[in-house]
């Protein structure tokens, strides 16, 4: 991974974490949802975002579904 992709991944991680905390008003997204890592492609065309959700398996599934639903906005 180049320094550029690492910096971009860090910025994306911070911005998505802020969006999840402040802008998404979905009750399925628990307060203990965090962005653990962002892996940016070398050509900067895509990024994989890794999320951790603390809670029961049902709560985790619901939170992930809510995040997938709002992925277009993010």
ABEGO torsion letter per residue (X at the ends): XBAAAAAAAAAAAAAAAAAAAAABABAABBAABBBABBBBBAAGABBBBBBBBBEBAAAAAAAAAAAAAAAAAX
